[in-house]
Amino acid sequence: MIWNFCLHSVFRQYGWGFLGRIALPHPLKTIKAFVRAGKIENPGEIFCVSGDFRAGSQSIVGVGFCLKPIDPPCPAGRANHNCLYLENHQLSDALPCLGCVVREVGELTLKTRSAFYIMTSARDILEDVFIPSLRAGCFDSGLFLLCRYSLRPFAVAMMAAGIRGYIFQLKGAVCRNYHTWLQADRGIKNEQTVIEKSSRIAIERILADAARQKRPSAGFKKLENIYFAAD
């Protein structure tokens, strides 16, 4: 699956970006990342990437925009990096926000003082997370929620960028091939994904353990596409 993904992506903007800004400048790191990611066999709901998740400003939690509610719709829209609830708690009673996984994970992340990121396109993730981490050590720990189809390619970029942590698989209306992944990468996703109850419990435990190391932040401030602890 990983080579199929790479073959399809090599002629697209993300593929050229990864090749020119990560793979060619850092060939050894990239080769090692491909080898390690290629050894993943039938991963379960959670995949551990070189160690535990750590709290703090150099850690990031990323969720797919496809987790945003559809009916009733997310007040911030879907294919973007925005969560109005995390920006303005006056929306706490808004019906779409009440059971939203993005809101729930965002609130848990806030307690760890880690960054929070709503993932959209592969190009944005490359520019916002992987390249800054590789070049400047922006993030060295992460917890991400994404579909099984993109797990291995994402793990390669994560490892090459020096980010350790966890990847959790989404369920339900996930991307099952390159065509559906490419549609979602363009913001075309008319179904809502979900996470298993067991994954939710595991995520809560990991973030709760990380939160014990830090003083909770009062809120987020958004810089470019990423939410950071405000104080």
C-alpha positions in Angstrom: 0.0 0.0 0.0 2.8 2.4 0.9 4.5 2.1 -2.6 1.1 2.4 -4.3 0.5 5.6 -2.5 4.0 7.0 -3.3 3.6 6.1 -7.0 0.3 8.0 -7.2 1.6 11.0 -5.2 5.0 11.5 -6.9 3.5 13.7 -9.7 1.4 15.7 -7.2 2.3 18.8 -5.2 2.6 16.8 -1.9 4.8 14.2 -3.6 7.2 16.8 -5.0 7.2 18.7 -1.7 8.1 15.5 0.3 10.7 14.5 -2.3 12.4 17.9 -2.6 12.2 19.1 1.0 12.5 15.9 3.1 13.7 12.9 1.1 16.5 14.4 -1.0 17.9 16.6 1.7 17.7 13.8 4.3 18.0 10.5 2.4 19.2 8.4 5.3 16.4 9.5 7.6 13.9 8.9 4.9 15.2 5.4 3.9 15.1 4.4 7.6 11.6 5.7 7.9 10.4 3.7 4.8 12.0 0.6 6.1 10.4 0.9 9.6 7.0 1.9 8.2 7.1 -1.0 5.8 7.5 -3.5 8.6 4.1 -2.7 10.0 1.9 -5.7 9.5 -1.9 -5.6 10.0 -1.7 -2.7 12.5 -4.5 -2.6 15.1 -6.3 0.5 16.1 -3.2 2.1 17.5 0.3 2.3 16.1 3.2 3.4 18.3 5.9 5.4 16.5 9.2 5.3 18.4 8.1 6.0 22.0 5.4 7.7 24.0 3.5 11.0 23.6 4.9 13.8 25.7 3.1 17.0 26.8 4.2 20.5 26.1 4.7 23.0 23.3 6.8 20.6 21.2 3.9 18.0 21.2 1.0 18.1 18.8 -2.3 16.3 18.5 -3.8 16.1 15.0 -7.3 15.0 14.0 -8.8 14.6 10.5 -11.3 17.2 9.4 -13.6 14.3 8.4 -14.4 13.9 12.1 -16.3 17.2 12.1 -20.1 16.7 12.4 -22.3 16.9 9.3 -25.9 16.8 10.7 -26.2 19.3 12.2 -23.2 20.8 10.4 -20.0 22.1 12.0 -20.4 25.9 12.5 -16.8 26.4 11.3 -17.3 24.4 8.1 -15.5 21.1 7.4 -12.5 21.1 5.1 -10.5 23.7 7.1 -8.3 24.0 10.1 -10.9 25.8 12.2 -12.9 24.9 15.4 -15.0 27.8 16.6 -15.6 26.0 19.9 -11.9 26.0 20.7 -11.7 29.7 19.7 -14.9 30.8 21.5 -16.5 28.8 24.3 -19.7 30.7 23.9 -20.5 28.0 21.4 -20.5 25.4 24.2 -24.2 24.9 23.8 -24.2 24.7 20.0 -25.8 21.4 19.0 -23.1 20.3 16.6 -20.4 20.8 19.2 -21.9 18.8 22.0 -20.9 15.4 20.7 -18.0 16.5 18.4 -14.9 14.3 18.7 -12.8 17.3 17.5 -14.0 19.4 20.4 -13.5 16.5 22.9 -9.9 15.8 21.8 -9.2 19.5 21.6 -10.2 20.0 25.2 -8.1 17.1 26.3 -5.2 18.5 24.4 -5.6 21.8 26.1 -4.9 20.2 29.4 -1.5 18.9 28.2 -0.4 22.4 26.8 0.3 20.7 23.5 -0.6 22.1 20.1 -3.8 21.0 18.4 -4.2 20.7 14.6 -7.1 19.9 12.4 -5.6 18.1 9.4 -6.9 18.8 5.9 -4.6 18.3 2.9 -1.3 16.4 2.8 0.4 19.5 1.5 -0.7 21.5 4.5 0.4 18.8 6.9 3.8 18.8 5.2 4.1 22.5 5.5 2.6 23.0 8.9 4.0 20.0 10.8 6.6 17.8 9.1 9.0 20.3 7.5 9.1 22.7 10.6 9.8 19.6 12.8 12.5 18.3 10.6 14.3 21.6 10.1 13.7 23.3 13.4 12.5 20.7 15.8 9.1 22.3 16.1 7.4 19.1 17.2 9.1 15.9 18.5 6.0 14.2 19.8 2.6 13.6 18.4 -0.8 11.8 18.5 -2.7 11.6 15.3 -6.1 10.3 14.2 -6.3 9.3 10.5 -7.6 6.5 8.2 -5.8 3.2 7.7 -5.1 3.8 4.0 -2.7 6.7 4.8 -1.3 5.2 8.0 2.0 4.0 6.5 2.8 7.0 4.3 2.0 9.2 7.3 4.2 7.1 9.5 7.1 7.6 7.0 6.8 11.3 7.1 6.4 11.3 10.9 9.5 9.2 11.4 11.6 11.2 8.9 10.6 14.4 10.6 11.7 13.0 14.0 8.2 12.9 15.6 7.4 10.0 17.9 4.1 9.1 19.4 0.9 7.4 18.3 -1.4 7.0 15.3 -5.0 6.0 15.8 -7.1 4.7 13.0 -10.4 6.2 12.1 -13.4 4.0 11.4 -16.6 4.2 9.4 -16.5 6.2 6.1 -12.8 6.1 5.8 -10.6 6.5 2.7 -10.1 2.9 1.3 -8.1 3.7 -1.9 -6.1 6.5 -3.5 -9.2 7.9 -5.3 -11.2 8.4 -2.1 -8.1 9.7 -0.3 -7.4 12.2 -3.1 -11.0 13.4 -2.9 -10.7 14.0 0.8 -7.3 15.6 0.3 -9.1 18.1 -1.9 -11.7 18.7 0.8 -14.4 16.6 -0.8 -15.7 14.3 2.0 -19.4 14.0 2.4 -19.3 11.3 5.1 -18.3 11.6 8.7 -15.6 9.3 10.2 -15.7 8.0 13.8 -13.3 6.5 16.3 -13.9 3.2 18.2 -14.8 3.4 21.8 -11.6 1.5 22.7 -9.6 4.1 20.8 -11.4 7.0 22.5 -10.6 5.4 25.9 -6.9 5.0 25.0 -6.6 8.5 23.7 -8.2 9.9 26.9 -5.7 7.8 29.0 -2.7 8.9 27.0 -3.6 12.6 27.1 -4.6 12.4 30.8 -1.3 10.9 31.6 0.5 13.6 29.7 -1.6 16.3 31.4 -0.3 15.4 34.8 3.1 16.8 33.8 1.7 20.2 33.0 -0.4 23.1 34.3 -3.5 23.3 32.1 -3.8 26.2 29.7 -6.8 28.5 29.9 -7.3 28.4 26.1 -5.8 28.2 22.7 -4.4 30.9 20.4 -4.2 30.1 16.7 -1.0 30.8 14.8 -1.4 30.1 11.1 -3.2 26.8 11.0 -2.3 25.4 14.4 -3.8 26.0 17.8 -1.2 26.6 20.6 -1.6 26.9 24.4 -2.4 30.6 25.0 -0.6 31.1 28.3 
